[in-house]
Amino acid sequence: MTKNTRNDSVLKGFSRRELIAGAAAVTAASLAPKTLYAAAAAPQLYGGGVLAYAGCYTPNGGGIYLFNVNLRTGGLTQLKLFAGIANPSWISFDLSRRYLYAANEIANFNGTTSGSVSAFRIDRQNGDLTPLNAVSSQGASPVHLNPHPSGKFLFVANYGGGSIAVLPIRSDGSLGAATDVKLDSGNIGPTTPTGAPPGSFADSGHDAPHAHFIHSDPSGQFVLHVDLGQDRIYSWRFNEAAGTLSPAAVPFTSLPPGAGPRHLAFHPNGRQVYVLTEESSTLSAYGYNGRTGALTPLQTVSALPSGFVGTSYGSEVGLSADGRFLYAANRLHDSIATFAIDAGGGLTLVGHTQTEGDYPRSFAIDPTGHFFYATNQRSDAITIFRLDPETGRPVFTGQYVPVGSPARLAFLI
């Protein structure tokens, strides 16, 4: 493993404008709409870097790691491990970045068959996390969180429970009991995915409904959630006053049977949505109507190389802050696909980069927009890449950071 370079004089050569512009260079699936669609604040600096948290699967991962990020080299230096947090496989901040929320991917919270979401106060001086409370996620195995642009609610998707829930965020950052819960039911897709590569045996979730992702649109008027087992993208109108969801005029969009949609990402312009499927390993581009919450199909391409045969699972999709490039992670093929995005939102493959690890569950881009991080769950390491400004492709820096079962990396900016 390559040792991380110390953060000495890391700010030399960085202007404030560069940092502010780069702070938004993060995956669209990973941050709140306020950060994605408005001017981002300058990164908080800690001894010449910024802080980052890694949520991991326990017991191998131990809990939530705290790192200092060297903005010059991309290196991660481990500062602390917050242990005793069960399966914090997805972590998210509130809009003020004063609180951190963790989806505890379990199914036995307080003796129930539900998972939970834990809330923590962040010490902005040193990154310490102080537990506030934990509440039911209203379904087994929560796997995704996203705050509403108002800052008053947190949305959660429960994979095992096939449900989504709206959790109120209190004034002190703690969470209240759900104000609404929606349960996906019926319409289970086939176990053989449409459009998968020849020889694929990908079958990860067509036994029941599995809500895998939830995200507000830029305006906060609509919320999209993805159900892998149903091959659907749901669109909900959100009542901010009551904290409740009601079906949009077009309540859902169907994908090819068995495709298994997993995650989606909004383009920074708010007019396109990109959906990655887990079982067919395809990317679908949609036009997004911000007045109705409806999706219009534009294009579908493979996230795998031409000629690939066998099994692979799509995991994460995200865009560069300027909207020029889209990235998709492939597990088993263990690669990051880079696509160029044209003026109409169309995708053209640039190429594939190996993650130098096993089973990339997600990825993240640092606040400067210069570095790319792959969380390789099965090989227990985060690998670090520099982004080519012309092609958008990640280029391996030779840096491996040991982390047990990493699932999600999030930067405190």
The 8 nearest C-alpha neighbors of each residue, nearest first, counted from 0:
[[1, 399, 2, 398, 400, 397, 401, 3],
 [2, 0, 398, 399, 3, 397, 400, 4],
 [1, 3, 0, 4, 398, 399, 400, 74],
 [4, 2, 74, 75, 76, 1, 5, 398],
 [3, 5, 74, 2, 6, 72, 69, 76],
 [4, 6, 7, 3, 69, 76, 74, 9],
 [5, 7, 69, 9, 47, 8, 4, 48],
 [6, 8, 9, 5, 47, 46, 10, 69],
 [9, 7, 10, 11, 47, 6, 71, 46],
 [8, 10, 71, 47, 7, 6, 11, 70],
 [11, 9, 13, 8, 47, 12, 70, 71],
 [10, 12, 9, 13, 8, 14, 71, 47],
 [11, 13, 10, 14, 9, 71, 8, 17],
 [14, 12, 10, 11, 17, 15, 18, 16],
 [13, 15, 17, 16, 12, 18, 10, 11],
 [14, 16, 18, 17, 19, 13, 41, 20],
 [15, 17, 19, 14, 18, 20, 13, 21],
 [18, 16, 14, 20, 15, 19, 21, 13],
 [17, 19, 21, 15, 16, 20, 367, 41],
 [18, 20, 41, 16, 22, 21, 17, 40],
 [21, 19, 17, 18, 22, 16, 23, 39],
 [20, 22, 367, 368, 18, 366, 24, 23],
 [21, 23, 366, 19, 24, 20, 367, 18],
 [22, 24, 21, 320, 25, 39, 35, 20],
 [25, 23, 320, 368, 21, 319, 22, 366],
 [24, 26, 364, 23, 363, 27, 320, 365],
 [27, 25, 317, 28, 29, 318, 363, 364],
 [26, 28, 317, 264, 29, 318, 265, 30],
 [29, 27, 264, 26, 317, 30, 263, 316],
 [28, 30, 26, 27, 31, 25, 91, 409],
 [31, 29, 27, 28, 32, 34, 35, 26],
 [30, 32, 33, 34, 146, 145, 35, 94],
 [33, 31, 35, 217, 34, 36, 148, 30],
 [34, 32, 31, 35, 36, 37, 148, 94],
 [35, 33, 32, 39, 31, 37, 36, 23],
 [36, 34, 32, 33, 37, 23, 267, 31],
 [35, 37, 33, 32, 34, 267, 217, 38],
 [38, 36, 33, 34, 35, 39, 32, 23],
 [37, 39, 40, 34, 36, 23, 35, 19],
 [40, 38, 34, 23, 22, 19, 37, 41],
 [41, 39, 19, 42, 38, 22, 412, 34],
 [40, 42, 19, 18, 22, 43, 39, 412],
 [43, 41, 412, 44, 22, 40, 49, 18],
 [42, 44, 412, 49, 41, 45, 411, 50],
 [45, 43, 49, 48, 47, 42, 46, 50],
 [46, 44, 48, 49, 47, 43, 50, 67],
 [45, 47, 48, 44, 6, 7, 49, 67],
 [48, 46, 9, 45, 6, 10, 44, 8],
 [49, 47, 69, 45, 68, 44, 70, 46],
 [48, 50, 44, 68, 45, 67, 43, 42],
 [51, 49, 67, 411, 66, 68, 410, 48],
 [50, 52, 410, 66, 409, 411, 65, 67],
 [53, 51, 65, 409, 64, 408, 66, 410],
 [54, 52, 408, 64, 63, 407, 55, 409],
 [53, 55, 63, 407, 87, 88, 406, 89],
 [56, 54, 405, 60, 406, 88, 404, 87],
 [55, 57, 86, 60, 404, 88, 87, 59],
 [58, 56, 60, 59, 86, 61, 85, 62],
 [57, 59, 61, 60, 56, 62, 86, 85],
 [60, 58, 57, 403, 61, 404, 56, 55],
 [61, 59, 403, 57, 55, 404, 56, 58],
 [60, 62, 57, 58, 82, 59, 63, 55],
 [61, 63, 82, 84, 60, 55, 81, 83],
 [64, 62, 54, 81, 53, 80, 55, 52],
 [65, 63, 80, 53, 52, 79, 81, 66],
 [64, 66, 52, 79, 78, 51, 77, 80],
 [67, 65, 77, 51, 76, 78, 50, 75],
 [66, 68, 50, 76, 75, 49, 48, 51],
 [69, 67, 75, 48, 49, 74, 50, 70],
 [68, 70, 48, 73, 74, 6, 71, 72],
 [71, 69, 73, 48, 72, 68, 9, 367],
 [70, 72, 9, 69, 73, 10, 6, 74],
 [73, 71, 74, 69, 70, 4, 9, 6],
 [72, 74, 69, 70, 370, 71, 68, 75],
 [75, 73, 69, 3, 72, 68, 4, 76],
 [76, 74, 68, 67, 66, 3, 77, 69],
 [75, 77, 67, 66, 78, 3, 74, 68],
 [76, 78, 66, 65, 79, 75, 67, 64],
 [79, 77, 66, 65, 76, 67, 80, 64],
 [80, 78, 65, 64, 77, 81, 66, 127],
 [79, 81, 64, 82, 63, 65, 62, 78],
 [82, 80, 63, 62, 64, 79, 83, 84],
 [83, 81, 62, 61, 84, 80, 63, 64],
 [82, 84, 62, 85, 81, 61, 57, 63],
 [85, 83, 62, 82, 86, 87, 63, 81],
 [84, 86, 103, 87, 57, 83, 62, 104],
 [85, 87, 56, 57, 103, 104, 88, 55],
 [88, 86, 103, 54, 101, 102, 89, 55],
 [87, 89, 54, 55, 86, 406, 56, 102],
 [90, 88, 102, 87, 407, 143, 101, 142],
 [91, 89, 101, 100, 54, 102, 87, 88],
 [90, 92, 100, 99, 144, 101, 145, 93],
 [93, 91, 99, 96, 98, 100, 94, 90],
 [92, 94, 96, 95, 98, 146, 99, 150],
 [93, 95, 96, 150, 92, 31, 33, 146],
 [94, 96, 97, 93, 98, 92, 150, 412],
 [97, 95, 93, 94, 92, 98, 411, 412],
 [98, 96, 121, 95, 120, 93, 99, 123],
 [99, 97, 120, 121, 119, 96, 93, 92],
 [98, 100, 92, 119, 91, 118, 120, 93],
 [101, 99, 118, 91, 90, 117, 92, 119],
 [102, 100, 90, 117, 87, 116, 89, 103],
 [101, 103, 116, 89, 87, 141, 104, 142],
 [104, 102, 87, 86, 115, 116, 105, 85],
 [103, 105, 140, 141, 86, 102, 114, 142],
 [106, 104, 114, 140, 103, 107, 139, 86],
 [105, 107, 139, 113, 114, 112, 140, 108],
 [108, 106, 112, 111, 110, 113, 105, 109],
 [107, 109, 111, 114, 110, 113, 106, 115],
 [110, 108, 111, 107, 113, 135, 112, 114],
 [109, 111, 107, 108, 112, 113, 106, 114],
 [112, 110, 107, 108, 113, 109, 106, 114],
 [111, 113, 106, 107, 139, 108, 110, 114],
 [114, 112, 139, 138, 106, 111, 108, 107],
 [113, 115, 106, 139, 105, 140, 136, 108],
 [116, 114, 135, 136, 103, 134, 108, 102],
 [115, 117, 102, 133, 101, 134, 103, 136],
 [118, 116, 133, 101, 100, 132, 115, 102],
 [117, 119, 100, 131, 132, 173, 99, 133],
 [120, 118, 130, 99, 131, 129, 98, 128],
 [119, 121, 98, 129, 128, 97, 99, 130],
 [122, 120, 128, 97, 98, 127, 123, 126],
 [121, 123, 126, 127, 124, 125, 128, 120],
 [122, 124, 126, 125, 121, 97, 127, 43],
 [125, 123, 122, 126, 45, 127, 121, 43],
 [124, 126, 127, 123, 122, 45, 121, 50],
 [127, 125, 122, 123, 121, 124, 128, 50],
 [126, 128, 122, 125, 121, 129, 123, 120],
 [127, 129, 121, 120, 119, 130, 126, 122],
 [128, 130, 120, 119, 131, 127, 121, 122],
 [131, 129, 119, 132, 118, 128, 120, 117],
 [132, 130, 119, 118, 173, 129, 120, 133],
 [133, 131, 118, 117, 173, 130, 134, 174],
 [132, 134, 117, 116, 118, 115, 135, 174],
 [135, 133, 115, 116, 136, 176, 117, 174],
 [134, 136, 115, 137, 114, 116, 113, 108],
 [135, 137, 115, 114, 138, 116, 134, 113],
 [138, 136, 135, 113, 164, 114, 180, 139],
 [139, 137, 160, 113, 157, 136, 114, 162],
 [138, 140, 113, 160, 106, 159, 114, 157],
 [139, 141, 104, 105, 159, 114, 157, 158],
 [142, 140, 157, 104, 156, 102, 158, 114],
 [143, 141, 157, 89, 156, 102, 158, 104],
 [142, 144, 156, 212, 155, 89, 141, 211],
 [145, 143, 155, 154, 91, 156, 153, 213],
 [144, 146, 154, 214, 153, 31, 213, 147],
 [147, 145, 153, 31, 152, 154, 93, 150],
 [146, 148, 149, 152, 150, 153, 215, 219],
 [149, 147, 150, 219, 33, 32, 146, 31],
 [150, 148, 151, 147, 152, 219, 239, 146],
 [149, 151, 148, 147, 152, 94, 146, 93],
 [150, 152, 168, 149, 167, 147, 153, 169],
 [153, 151, 167, 168, 147, 166, 146, 150],
 [152, 154, 146, 166, 145, 165, 147, 167],
 [153, 155, 165, 145, 144, 164, 146, 166],
 [154, 156, 144, 164, 163, 143, 157, 213],
 [155, 157, 163, 143, 210, 141, 212, 211],
 [158, 156, 141, 162, 160, 138, 140, 210],
 [157, 159, 209, 210, 211, 161, 140, 160],
 [160, 158, 139, 140, 161, 157, 209, 138],
 [159, 161, 138, 139, 157, 162, 158, 140],
 [162, 160, 209, 210, 208, 158, 183, 157],
 [163, 161, 182, 157, 160, 181, 183, 210],
 [162, 164, 156, 181, 155, 180, 157, 182],
 [165, 163, 180, 155, 179, 154, 177, 166],
 [164, 166, 154, 179, 177, 178, 153, 152],
 [165, 167, 177, 153, 152, 175, 176, 154],
 [168, 166, 152, 175, 174, 151, 169, 153],
 [167, 169, 174, 151, 152, 172, 173, 175],
 [170, 168, 172, 173, 171, 174, 167, 175],
 [169, 171, 172, 168, 173, 151, 174, 167],
 [170, 172, 169, 173, 168, 120, 131, 174],
 [173, 171, 169, 170, 168, 98, 174, 120],
 [174, 172, 169, 131, 171, 118, 132, 168],
 [175, 173, 168, 167, 169, 166, 172, 118],
 [174, 176, 167, 166, 177, 168, 169, 173],
 [177, 175, 166, 178, 134, 174, 167, 135],
 [176, 178, 166, 165, 179, 164, 175, 167],
 [177, 179, 165, 242, 166, 243, 176, 167],
 [180, 178, 165, 243, 177, 164, 242, 181],
 [181, 179, 164, 163, 165, 182, 177, 162],
 [180, 182, 163, 162, 164, 183, 179, 244],
 [183, 181, 162, 161, 184, 163, 180, 160],
 [182, 184, 161, 162, 208, 181, 185, 210],
 [183, 185, 182, 208, 186, 161, 207, 187],
 [184, 186, 187, 183, 208, 229, 207, 188],
 [185, 187, 229, 188, 184, 208, 228, 230],
 [188, 186, 229, 228, 185, 207, 205, 208],
 [187, 189, 257, 256, 229, 205, 228, 186],
 [190, 188, 257, 191, 256, 205, 192, 187],
 [189, 191, 205, 202, 257, 192, 188, 206],
 [192, 190, 189, 257, 193, 202, 201, 200],
 [191, 193, 257, 258, 279, 195, 190, 278],
 [194, 192, 258, 195, 257, 256, 255, 279],
 [193, 195, 279, 192, 196, 258, 281, 255],
 [194, 196, 279, 193, 192, 199, 280, 197],
 [197, 195, 308, 199, 309, 198, 307, 194],
 [198, 196, 308, 199, 309, 195, 307, 310],
 [197, 199, 309, 308, 196, 200, 310, 195],
 [200, 198, 310, 309, 201, 197, 196, 195],
 [199, 201, 310, 202, 198, 309, 191, 311],
 [202, 200, 278, 199, 310, 203, 311, 312],
 [203, 201, 190, 204, 200, 278, 205, 191],
 [204, 202, 201, 205, 278, 277, 190, 259],
 [203, 205, 228, 206, 202, 227, 207, 209],
 [206, 204, 228, 190, 207, 188, 187, 189],
 [205, 207, 204, 228, 187, 208, 190, 188],
 [208, 206, 228, 205, 187, 209, 204, 161],
 [209, 207, 228, 161, 229, 183, 184, 226],
 [208, 210, 161, 158, 228, 226, 227, 211],
 [211, 209, 226, 158, 161, 156, 157, 225],
 [210, 212, 158, 225, 261, 226, 156, 209],
 [213, 211, 225, 143, 224, 156, 262, 210],
 [212, 214, 224, 223, 156, 225, 155, 145],
 [215, 213, 223, 222, 145, 224, 216, 212],
 [214, 216, 222, 219, 221, 147, 223, 217],
 [215, 217, 219, 218, 221, 222, 214, 220],
 [218, 216, 32, 219, 269, 36, 215, 33],
 [219, 217, 220, 216, 221, 148, 289, 215],
 [218, 220, 216, 221, 215, 217, 148, 147],
 [221, 219, 218, 237, 236, 216, 222, 238],
 [222, 220, 236, 235, 237, 219, 216, 215],
 [221, 223, 215, 235, 214, 216, 234, 236],
 [224, 222, 234, 214, 233, 213, 215, 235],
 [223, 225, 213, 233, 212, 232, 214, 222],
 [224, 226, 232, 212, 211, 210, 231, 233],
 [227, 225, 210, 209, 231, 229, 228, 211],
 [226, 228, 259, 260, 230, 209, 229, 261],
 [229, 227, 205, 208, 209, 204, 207, 187],
 [228, 230, 187, 231, 188, 226, 227, 186],
 [231, 229, 227, 259, 254, 228, 260, 253],
 [230, 232, 253, 229, 226, 252, 254, 225],
 [231, 233, 225, 252, 251, 224, 226, 253],
 [234, 232, 251, 224, 223, 250, 225, 231],
 [233, 235, 223, 250, 247, 251, 222, 292],
 [236, 234, 246, 247, 222, 221, 245, 244],
 [235, 237, 221, 245, 247, 244, 220, 246],
 [238, 236, 244, 220, 221, 243, 239, 235],
 [239, 237, 243, 242, 240, 241, 244, 236],
 [238, 240, 242, 241, 237, 243, 149, 220],
 [239, 241, 238, 242, 243, 237, 151, 149],
 [242, 240, 243, 239, 238, 178, 237, 244],
 [241, 243, 239, 238, 178, 240, 165, 179],
 [244, 242, 238, 179, 241, 237, 178, 245],
 [243, 245, 237, 236, 235, 238, 246, 179],
 [244, 246, 236, 235, 247, 237, 243, 238],
 [247, 245, 235, 250, 236, 234, 248, 244],
 [246, 248, 235, 250, 249, 236, 234, 245],
 [247, 249, 250, 291, 246, 293, 292, 234],
 [250, 248, 247, 251, 293, 234, 246, 292],
 [251, 249, 247, 246, 234, 233, 248, 235],
 [250, 252, 233, 232, 234, 249, 231, 253],
 [251, 253, 232, 231, 233, 254, 294, 250],
 [254, 252, 231, 230, 232, 251, 255, 256],
 [253, 255, 230, 231, 256, 252, 258, 260],
 [254, 256, 258, 193, 257, 253, 230, 194],
 [257, 255, 188, 258, 193, 189, 192, 254],
 [256, 258, 192, 189, 188, 259, 193, 191],
 [259, 257, 192, 279, 278, 256, 255, 193],
 [258, 260, 227, 276, 277, 230, 278, 257],
 [261, 259, 276, 227, 277, 275, 230, 258],
 [260, 262, 276, 277, 227, 211, 275, 259],
 [263, 261, 275, 212, 274, 315, 260, 316],
 [264, 262, 274, 273, 275, 28, 316, 272],
 [265, 263, 27, 28, 273, 272, 317, 316],
 [266, 264, 272, 269, 27, 271, 267, 273],
 [265, 267, 269, 268, 271, 272, 322, 264],
 [268, 266, 269, 322, 36, 265, 35, 320],
 [267, 269, 266, 270, 271, 36, 322, 265],
 [268, 270, 266, 267, 271, 265, 217, 287],
 [271, 269, 287, 268, 286, 266, 288, 272],
 [272, 270, 286, 287, 266, 285, 269, 265],
 [271, 273, 265, 285, 264, 284, 266, 287],
 [274, 272, 284, 264, 263, 283, 285, 265],
 [273, 275, 263, 283, 282, 262, 276, 284],
 [276, 274, 282, 262, 281, 260, 261, 263],
 [277, 275, 260, 259, 280, 261, 281, 258],
 [276, 278, 313, 312, 259, 280, 261, 260],
 [277, 279, 201, 259, 258, 312, 280, 276],
 [278, 280, 195, 258, 281, 194, 192, 276],
 [281, 279, 313, 276, 277, 302, 278, 312],
 [280, 282, 301, 302, 276, 279, 300, 275],
 [283, 281, 275, 300, 299, 274, 301, 302],
 [282, 284, 299, 274, 273, 298, 281, 300],
 [283, 285, 273, 298, 297, 272, 299, 296],
 [286, 284, 296, 297, 295, 272, 271, 294],
 [285, 287, 271, 295, 294, 270, 272, 296],
 [288, 286, 270, 294, 271, 293, 289, 285],
 [289, 287, 293, 292, 290, 291, 294, 286],
 [288, 290, 292, 291, 287, 270, 293, 218],
 [289, 291, 288, 292, 293, 220, 221, 287],
 [292, 290, 293, 289, 288, 248, 247, 249],
 [291, 293, 289, 288, 221, 234, 290, 247],
 [292, 294, 288, 291, 249, 287, 295, 234],
 [295, 293, 287, 286, 285, 288, 296, 292],
 [294, 296, 286, 285, 297, 287, 293, 288],
 [297, 295, 285, 298, 284, 286, 294, 283],
 [296, 298, 285, 284, 295, 286, 299, 283],
 [297, 299, 284, 283, 296, 300, 345, 285],
 [300, 298, 283, 282, 284, 281, 301, 297],
 [301, 299, 282, 281, 302, 283, 298, 346],
 [300, 302, 281, 303, 282, 280, 299, 304],
 [301, 303, 281, 280, 282, 336, 300, 327],
 [302, 304, 301, 305, 307, 280, 336, 329],
 [305, 303, 307, 306, 302, 351, 301, 350],
 [304, 306, 307, 303, 301, 308, 302, 196],
 [305, 307, 304, 308, 196, 303, 197, 309],
 [306, 308, 304, 305, 196, 303, 309, 197],
 [309, 307, 197, 196, 198, 306, 199, 310],
 [310, 308, 199, 198, 197, 196, 311, 307],
 [311, 309, 199, 201, 200, 198, 312, 308],
 [310, 312, 331, 330, 332, 329, 201, 313],
 [313, 311, 277, 330, 278, 329, 280, 314],
 [312, 314, 277, 329, 280, 276, 328, 330],
 [313, 315, 328, 360, 329, 277, 312, 361],
 [316, 314, 361, 328, 327, 262, 313, 317],
 [317, 315, 327, 326, 275, 263, 264, 262],
 [318, 316, 26, 27, 326, 264, 325, 28],
 [319, 317, 325, 26, 324, 27, 322, 326],
 [318, 320, 322, 24, 321, 324, 323, 25],
 [319, 321, 24, 322, 23, 318, 25, 267],
 [320, 322, 319, 323, 267, 24, 324, 318],
 [321, 323, 319, 320, 324, 267, 318, 266],
 [324, 322, 340, 321, 339, 319, 325, 341],
 [325, 323, 339, 319, 338, 340, 318, 322],
 [324, 326, 318, 338, 317, 337, 339, 319],
 [327, 325, 337, 317, 336, 316, 318, 338],
 [326, 328, 316, 336, 335, 315, 302, 329],
 [329, 327, 335, 315, 314, 313, 334, 336],
 [328, 330, 313, 334, 333, 332, 312, 314],
 [329, 331, 358, 333, 312, 332, 311, 359],
 [332, 330, 333, 311, 358, 329, 312, 357],
 [331, 333, 330, 329, 334, 311, 303, 310],
 [334, 332, 330, 331, 329, 358, 354, 353],
 [333, 335, 353, 354, 329, 352, 332, 328],
 [334, 336, 328, 352, 351, 327, 329, 353],
 [335, 337, 351, 327, 326, 350, 302, 334],
 [336, 338, 326, 349, 350, 325, 392, 348],
 [339, 337, 348, 325, 349, 347, 324, 346],
 [338, 340, 324, 347, 346, 323, 349, 348],
 [341, 339, 346, 323, 345, 344, 324, 338],
 [340, 342, 344, 345, 343, 339, 346, 323],
 [341, 343, 344, 340, 345, 323, 322, 346],
 [344, 342, 341, 345, 340, 271, 346, 286],
 [343, 345, 341, 340, 342, 271, 346, 284],
 [344, 346, 341, 340, 343, 347, 298, 284],
 [345, 347, 340, 339, 338, 348, 341, 344],
 [348, 346, 339, 338, 349, 340, 345, 341],
 [347, 349, 338, 350, 337, 339, 346, 336],
 [350, 348, 338, 337, 339, 347, 390, 351],
 [351, 349, 337, 348, 336, 352, 338, 392],
 [350, 352, 336, 335, 334, 337, 353, 304],
 [353, 351, 335, 334, 354, 336, 393, 350],
 [352, 354, 334, 355, 333, 335, 351, 356],
 [353, 355, 334, 356, 333, 352, 373, 335],
 [356, 354, 353, 382, 357, 333, 395, 334],
 [357, 355, 354, 375, 378, 358, 333, 380],
 [356, 358, 378, 377, 375, 333, 359, 376],
 [357, 359, 330, 375, 376, 377, 333, 331],
 [360, 358, 375, 374, 361, 330, 376, 373],
 [359, 361, 406, 314, 374, 358, 376, 375],
 [362, 360, 315, 359, 374, 407, 373, 406],
 [363, 361, 373, 372, 374, 315, 408, 407],
 [362, 364, 372, 371, 26, 25, 408, 365],
 [363, 365, 371, 25, 370, 368, 24, 372],
 [364, 366, 368, 370, 367, 25, 371, 363],
 [367, 22, 365, 21, 368, 24, 23, 364],
 [21, 368, 366, 369, 22, 365, 18, 24],
 [367, 369, 24, 21, 365, 366, 370, 364],
 [370, 368, 386, 367, 385, 365, 371, 364],
 [371, 369, 385, 365, 386, 384, 364, 368],
 [370, 372, 364, 384, 363, 383, 385, 386],
 [373, 371, 383, 363, 362, 382, 384, 364],
 [372, 374, 362, 382, 381, 375, 359, 361],
 [375, 373, 381, 359, 405, 361, 362, 406],
 [376, 374, 359, 358, 357, 356, 380, 378],
 [375, 377, 404, 405, 379, 358, 378, 359],
 [378, 376, 357, 379, 358, 375, 404, 356],
 [377, 379, 357, 375, 380, 356, 376, 404],
 [380, 378, 403, 404, 402, 376, 377, 375],
 [381, 379, 401, 402, 400, 375, 378, 399],
 [380, 382, 374, 400, 373, 375, 399, 372],
 [381, 383, 399, 373, 372, 398, 380, 400],
 [384, 382, 372, 398, 371, 396, 395, 381],
 [385, 383, 395, 371, 394, 396, 393, 370],
 [384, 386, 370, 394, 393, 369, 371, 396],
 [387, 385, 393, 369, 370, 392, 391, 388],
 [386, 388, 391, 392, 389, 390, 393, 385],
 [389, 387, 391, 390, 386, 369, 392, 385],
 [390, 388, 387, 391, 392, 386, 323, 324],
 [389, 391, 392, 387, 388, 349, 339, 386],
 [390, 392, 387, 388, 389, 386, 324, 393],
 [391, 393, 387, 390, 386, 337, 394, 350],
 [394, 392, 386, 384, 385, 387, 395, 371],
 [395, 393, 384, 385, 386, 392, 396, 387],
 [396, 394, 384, 397, 383, 385, 393, 398],
 [395, 397, 384, 398, 383, 385, 394, 382],
 [398, 396, 395, 1, 399, 383, 382, 384],
 [397, 399, 1, 396, 383, 382, 400, 0],
 [398, 400, 382, 0, 381, 1, 380, 401],
 [399, 401, 381, 380, 402, 382, 398, 75],
 [400, 402, 380, 379, 399, 381, 403, 0],
 [403, 401, 380, 379, 405, 400, 404, 60],
 [402, 404, 60, 379, 59, 405, 401, 55],
 [403, 405, 376, 379, 60, 56, 55, 377],
 [406, 404, 55, 376, 374, 403, 402, 407],
 [407, 405, 55, 88, 360, 54, 374, 376],
 [406, 408, 54, 53, 89, 361, 405, 88],
 [409, 407, 53, 52, 363, 54, 51, 410],
 [410, 408, 52, 51, 53, 407, 411, 363],
 [411, 409, 51, 412, 50, 52, 408, 365],
 [410, 412, 50, 51, 409, 49, 96, 43],
 [411, 42, 43, 410, 41, 22, 40, 96]]
